[in-house]
Amino acid sequence: MDDIVQQALAKWPHVPHCYGWLGLDARGRWWMRDAATQAQGPFPQSKGSLLQHEKLLQFIGRNYEADAQGQWFFQNGPQRVYVELECTPWVWRLQPDGSIHSHTGRLAQAQSCLLDETGKAYLVTNLGLGLVHSQDVAALADALAQWQWEPQEMQAAALAARYGFIASPQARQAA
């Protein structure tokens, strides 16, 4: 977490949390969801505005974490901005050198591979569960042969409970 964020937390410890305003899609892109967007429906059906400012994306990535309940958030100064997840908390990119990076740029070590009923591929890593980016599925096939792993089948609906994450903190908050 950035020093400036930790200082803001110390200075203003009781800022209310924010729900529904930030989404992460299955390609690792961040979406800003204003009140009008939220009124049109849940994420990802109603996505909002794609964030493209590189410095902002880096700031979000450095300050992206999960709470004890498995709700993922971006710590924006003293305020937690909870993230609506289209799929999983991480989106993995496989690199030409064989390394695995998250959508936030963090390095991860693969532990196992899952396939859901629609053919989506997931990696369980030291950072947790994440979807393999759709552009990297061919690279994953090559990596699986090298790792000598057989992907395990799993229902997509069971992933959140099995791997301890909340896809919609906003819906949980409203319940």
C-alpha positions as CSV (number, residue, x, y, z in Angstrom):
1,M,0.0,0.0,0.0
2,D,1.3,3.5,-0.8
3,D,2.7,5.6,2.0
4,I,0.3,8.4,1.2
5,V,-2.7,6.0,1.5
6,Q,-1.5,4.8,4.9
7,Q,-1.0,8.4,6.1
8,A,-4.6,9.2,5.0
9,L,-5.9,6.2,6.8
10,A,-4.2,7.3,10.0
11,K,-5.5,10.9,9.6
12,W,-9.1,10.0,8.7
13,P,-9.8,6.5,10.1
14,H,-13.7,6.6,9.9
15,V,-14.4,7.5,6.3
16,P,-17.4,5.4,5.0
17,H,-16.7,2.6,2.5
18,C,-17.8,3.0,-1.1
19,Y,-19.8,0.3,-2.9
20,G,-20.7,-0.2,-6.6
21,W,-18.5,2.5,-8.1
22,L,-15.6,0.4,-9.4
23,G,-15.8,-2.8,-11.5
24,L,-13.1,-5.3,-12.7
25,D,-14.0,-7.1,-15.9
26,A,-12.8,-10.5,-17.2
27,R,-10.1,-8.9,-19.2
28,G,-8.5,-7.1,-16.2
29,R,-9.9,-3.7,-17.1
30,W,-11.2,-1.2,-14.5
31,W,-14.6,0.5,-14.9
32,M,-15.9,3.6,-13.1
33,R,-19.6,3.2,-12.3
34,D,-21.4,6.5,-11.5
35,A,-24.9,6.6,-9.9
36,A,-26.6,6.7,-13.4
37,T,-24.6,3.6,-14.5
38,Q,-25.5,1.7,-11.2
39,A,-29.2,2.6,-11.7
40,Q,-29.1,0.8,-15.1
41,G,-28.2,-2.5,-13.5
42,P,-25.4,-4.6,-11.8
43,F,-21.9,-5.0,-13.1
44,P,-21.0,-6.2,-15.7
45,Q,-24.3,-5.7,-17.5
46,S,-24.0,-2.0,-16.8
47,K,-20.2,-1.3,-16.9
48,G,-19.8,2.5,-16.9
49,S,-16.7,4.3,-18.1
50,L,-13.4,2.4,-18.9
51,L,-10.5,3.8,-16.9
52,Q,-7.5,4.5,-19.1
53,H,-5.3,6.9,-17.2
54,E,-2.1,5.0,-16.7
55,K,-1.1,6.6,-13.4
56,L,-4.5,6.0,-11.9
57,L,-4.5,2.4,-13.1
58,Q,-1.1,1.9,-11.4
59,F,-2.3,3.6,-8.2
60,I,-5.3,1.3,-8.1
61,G,-3.1,-1.7,-8.8
62,R,-0.7,-0.9,-5.9
63,N,-3.6,-0.4,-3.5
64,Y,-5.8,-3.4,-4.4
65,E,-6.5,-5.9,-1.6
66,A,-9.1,-8.1,0.0
67,D,-10.7,-7.7,3.4
68,A,-11.3,-10.6,5.8
69,Q,-14.6,-11.5,4.2
70,G,-13.1,-11.9,0.7
71,Q,-14.4,-8.6,-0.6
72,W,-11.8,-6.9,-2.9
73,F,-11.3,-3.2,-2.7
74,F,-9.1,-0.3,-3.8
75,Q,-7.8,1.7,-0.9
76,N,-8.3,5.3,-2.2
77,G,-6.7,7.4,0.6
78,P,-8.9,6.9,3.7
79,Q,-11.8,5.3,1.7
80,R,-12.2,1.7,0.7
81,V,-13.7,1.5,-2.8
82,Y,-15.1,-2.1,-3.0
83,V,-14.8,-3.7,-6.4
84,E,-17.6,-5.5,-8.4
85,L,-16.0,-8.5,-10.0
86,E,-17.1,-9.9,-13.4
87,C,-15.4,-13.1,-12.8
88,T,-12.5,-13.4,-10.3
89,P,-10.3,-11.0,-8.2
90,W,-7.3,-11.6,-10.5
91,V,-6.8,-11.8,-14.3
92,W,-3.6,-13.5,-15.2
93,R,-1.4,-12.7,-18.2
94,L,1.1,-15.3,-19.2
95,Q,4.4,-13.8,-20.4
96,P,6.7,-15.1,-23.1
97,D,9.4,-16.0,-20.5
98,G,6.8,-18.2,-18.7
99,S,6.1,-15.9,-15.8
100,I,2.6,-15.0,-14.7
101,H,1.5,-11.5,-14.0
102,S,-1.8,-10.2,-12.6
103,H,-3.8,-7.4,-14.2
104,T,-2.2,-5.2,-11.6
105,G,1.4,-6.2,-12.5
106,R,2.0,-8.5,-9.6
107,L,4.1,-11.6,-10.2
108,A,2.4,-14.9,-9.3
109,Q,3.4,-18.5,-9.1
110,A,0.9,-21.1,-10.5
111,Q,-0.1,-24.0,-8.3
112,S,-2.9,-25.6,-10.3
113,C,-5.3,-25.0,-13.2
114,L,-9.1,-25.2,-13.4
115,L,-11.5,-25.3,-16.3
116,D,-15.2,-24.4,-16.0
117,E,-18.2,-25.7,-17.9
118,T,-17.8,-22.9,-20.5
119,G,-14.1,-23.6,-21.2
120,K,-12.7,-20.7,-19.2
121,A,-9.3,-21.4,-17.7
122,Y,-8.3,-20.3,-14.2
123,L,-5.0,-20.5,-12.3
124,V,-4.7,-21.0,-8.6
125,T,-1.6,-19.1,-7.5
126,N,0.2,-18.0,-4.4
127,L,-1.9,-14.8,-4.7
128,G,-5.2,-16.6,-5.1
129,L,-7.6,-17.6,-7.9
130,G,-7.7,-15.7,-11.2
131,L,-9.0,-16.1,-14.7
132,V,-6.5,-16.6,-17.5
133,H,-6.9,-13.7,-19.9
134,S,-8.6,-14.9,-23.1
135,Q,-5.6,-13.9,-25.3
136,D,-3.3,-16.2,-23.2
137,V,-5.2,-19.4,-23.5
138,A,-2.9,-20.8,-26.2
139,A,0.1,-19.9,-24.0
140,L,-1.6,-21.7,-21.1
141,A,-2.0,-24.9,-23.2
142,D,1.8,-24.8,-23.8
143,A,2.6,-24.1,-20.2
144,L,0.3,-27.0,-19.0
145,A,2.2,-29.4,-21.2
146,Q,5.5,-28.1,-19.7
147,W,4.2,-28.2,-16.1
148,Q,2.7,-31.7,-16.8
149,W,-0.6,-30.6,-15.2
150,E,-4.0,-31.9,-16.0
151,P,-6.6,-29.1,-15.5
152,Q,-9.3,-29.9,-12.9
153,E,-12.9,-29.3,-13.9
154,M,-15.0,-27.0,-11.7
155,Q,-18.4,-25.2,-12.0
156,A,-17.9,-21.5,-12.4
157,A,-20.7,-20.9,-9.8
158,A,-18.7,-22.7,-7.2
159,L,-15.4,-20.7,-7.6
160,A,-16.3,-17.8,-5.2
161,A,-17.2,-20.1,-2.3
162,R,-14.3,-22.5,-2.9
163,Y,-11.7,-19.7,-3.2
164,G,-13.2,-17.2,-0.7
165,F,-14.1,-14.1,-2.6
166,I,-17.2,-12.0,-2.9
167,A,-18.0,-11.1,-6.6
168,S,-20.4,-8.3,-5.6
169,P,-19.7,-6.5,-2.3
170,Q,-22.5,-4.0,-3.2
171,A,-25.1,-6.8,-3.4
172,R,-23.8,-8.3,-0.1
173,Q,-24.0,-4.8,1.5
174,A,-27.6,-4.4,0.3
175,A,-28.7,-7.8,1.7
